[in-house]
Amino acid sequence: MAENDMEHWYADGVATFGDRLEAARAAAQLSQKDLAMRLGVRDSTVKAWEADEWEPRANRMQMLAGMLNVSMGWLMAGVGEGIPAPHYGAAAPKVQVTMAELSRLRQQLQALGQEVALVERRLAAELHEVLP
């Protein structure tokens, strides 16, 4: 992988917010529990952020960036000061392609989950109209 390709390792199309948070936390040698304690949140909150189930509010995002020594732009979108790309040797291009595919699938899954929730709410409203 060319050197200029390495700087895009954590870009939005390749990695999610949760991926970048987990990588920055690991680079800072912090456990999820340690990071949660420093932020004053539950470790389940950090787990949910890393799983892309939730996103932190702006004040927590700013605290995360400072604690992990990365920019907020990098955490949110993979742009700006972040951590170096991992070194996978000759396998790096294949790993990056697979990570991009996984990220795309996660985004599709999240969109489908939102669509299912809308249909469920519509069904509940329709049933409420039909059933006494």
C-alpha positions, 0 to 999 in steps of 0.5 A: 500500500502506498504511503499516501493510501495509509493516511486514508486507513480510518476515512469514513468509507473505510472505518466507522466512528466506533472503529476509530474510537476503538483504535485510538483507545487501544493506541492510548493503551486504555481499556473500555473501563478505564476510558469510561471512568475517565469520562464519567460514563458507564463502560457499557456506554463506551462499548455502545460507542465502539459498536456504533450503536450510539454516538457521544454528544459534542462535549463528550466527543471533545473530551474523547479527542483530548484524552486520546490525543486525536482531533475531533474531525478525525474521530468523527470522519477520519480527517485530521490528526489521528493515529497512524494506520496499522501495519499489516505488511503485504496484507494491508491492501486486502485488509483495508478492502475487507474493512471497507466492505464491512463498514459498508455492510454495517451502514446498510444494516443500520439503515435497514434497522431504521427502516424496520423501526419505521414499518413497526411503528406504522404497523402499530398505528394501523393495528391501533386503528383497526383493533379496539 
